Amino acid sequence: MFHMTQELIKILGIDPARVRLEWISSAEGTRFAEVAREFTEKVKSLGPSTLKQAA
C-alpha cells in the first residue's frame, strides 16, 4: 500500500523525501520523539514546498 502512495506522491509532484512511514509501538515514546525530531529537521532542510495551494 505504501508503494502505491509513493507513486501517487510522485504523480502529484511532491518530493518523496517529504513523506515517511515508521512503525513505532506505543511503548516506544522515546523512539517516536526521535523520529519526529529527525523528520522535522529533514523537512525544514528541504525548505518550502513547491506545491501551490488549490483554490
WOJO-V113027 format. One record per pair of residues at least 12 apart in sequence whose ideal C-beta (glycine too) atoms are under 7 Angstrom apart, sorted by the first residue. I is the first residue (numbers start at 1). J is the second residue. If there is no record, write none. Layout:
BEGIN
I | J
I | J
END
This chain:
BEGIN
2 | 21
13 | 51
14 | 51
15 | 46
17 | 42
17 | 46
18 | 43
18 | 46
18 | 49
20 | 39
22 | 35
END
